[in-house]
C-alpha cells in the first residue's frame, strides 16, 4: 500500500523545520532521521493505486496460501533490515502493488524519481560500492516471463534475486525458506495487464491506426548499417517483447532487454532512468544506430510503442474498500499459520496488518486538523474503530507469543467480529477522509501553502526576528 502518512509527516517536518531555521531530516519511524530530507516515497495525494492482477485468481478464482503469504511478506517492513524497517519501508514501497514506484526519490540514492541505488550507503553500508549508480525500479508485472533477473541479468533464479534484495541490498536477516518461496510465488503470480490491442503473437490487431501500423513495420525493419539487427530482433513480439539476452545499446554497459508490455506505466526508461518518454528513447536509438529516421518515422514508432505498452484499467481507486480487502487478504494467512503453530508468520502478519490499519487511520484527519472541515464526529469514530481493531489484532499476537495457539484462534475470530462492526463506521467517515478526492485535493493545497510559507525567505526572516 502507498505510504501516504509518512509522506505527509515529511511535508510537515520540512515546513516546520525551515521556519525554525534548521536543516530537516525525514524521520520515518526512527529517532535519528532515517532518510534524508527531500525523500519522497510515494504521492500521498494520489486518488488511485496500480491495479494488480493475479494469474491464480484468473484461473482458479482465488490465490493460494503461499501467494497470500508472499503478498503479506512483500508488504512487511520486518522482512528488511534495520534502517528500512525503522523507516517503515517494505518491498511494496518501491513496487507498489507489484509495479514500479515512479515517484520514489531518495537524495543521494536517486538521480531522478523512480530510480534507486541498490549499492548505496543508507540501507546496507556493507554493500556500498562508493558510486552513485541508481537503477530504475522495475515493474514486476509478468516477472515470471522475464528471466534472467536484475538489470544486468546476473541472476538466473528469481529466488536468488529476491534473496539478494532482502539480505544484501536492504540488510535483512536470512529469510526462512517458507518466506522466500512465498515471496517468489507472489511475484510469479502477478500478471501483465491485458492489452486488447495485441493478438496472441504480440501483433497489432486490425483496429490499429495507420501511424501504429507504420510503426510496427519500422519496428521489424532491419537496421541500415547492420541488416542482422532490428528492434523486433531483441523485443520479440511473440515472446512478450523479450529475448532474455543482454545488449550494449550505448547506455554504459550491457543490460537485459526489458519487456515493452505495459511499458506505458513503467517510466522512466533505460536501466538508469535517463529517459522520461518514448520520444527520447526513439531519438537515442535513431542516433546510436544511425537509423536515419524522419520526424514521421519517429512519431510512428512512438505511436506503436504506446499501443504495445498499453493495458486495461491500469489503476483502481484508493479507498476504504480496497484497503480493507488487503487487510482481509493478509489476515487470511493466519487461518493456516495459527493451526500450524507458525509463530514467526503470525508475528509478521500481526505487524504487517497493524501497519496497514495505522495507515488507514491516518487517512481520517484528527479533529484539530485545520486542513479538513466537516465530519469531525464521524472521523473520530472511524479512528476509534480502527484503534479497536488494532487492539483486537494485538491479542492474536500476544496469545501466539505465549504459545497459546487455541487462544490465538479465538482472538482471530474476535478480531473479525470487531472488523465487521468497524467497517460500516469507517465507511460513514469516508466522505471526510483523504480517500475522498476533493478532500485529498484540498489537503494537498493546504500543505503546499504551508510549505511555501515556510520556505519564503521574507516569512522566515520575519519569524526569526528576535525584536518582534
PELIN-V525935 format. One record per helix or strand. SS is the DSSP state (H for helix, E for strand). FROM is the first residue (numbers start at 1). TO is the last residue. If there is no record, write none. Layout:
BEGIN
ss: <SS	SS>
from: <FROM	FROM>
to: <TO	TO>
END
This chain:
BEGIN
ss: <H	E	E	E	E	E	H	H	H	H	H	H	E	E	E	E	H	E	H	E	E	H	H	E	E	E	H	H	H	E	E	H	E	E	H	H	E	H	H	H	H	H	H	H>
from: <4	26	35	40	48	54	55	65	77	82	91	96	105	107	110	115	125	135	143	149	155	158	177	190	198	204	210	231	237	246	255	263	269	275	278	295	315	320	334	343	376	405	437	457>
to: <20	26	35	40	50	54	60	74	79	86	94	98	105	107	110	116	127	136	145	149	155	169	189	190	198	204	220	234	239	247	256	265	269	275	288	308	317	331	337	361	401	432	455	464>
END
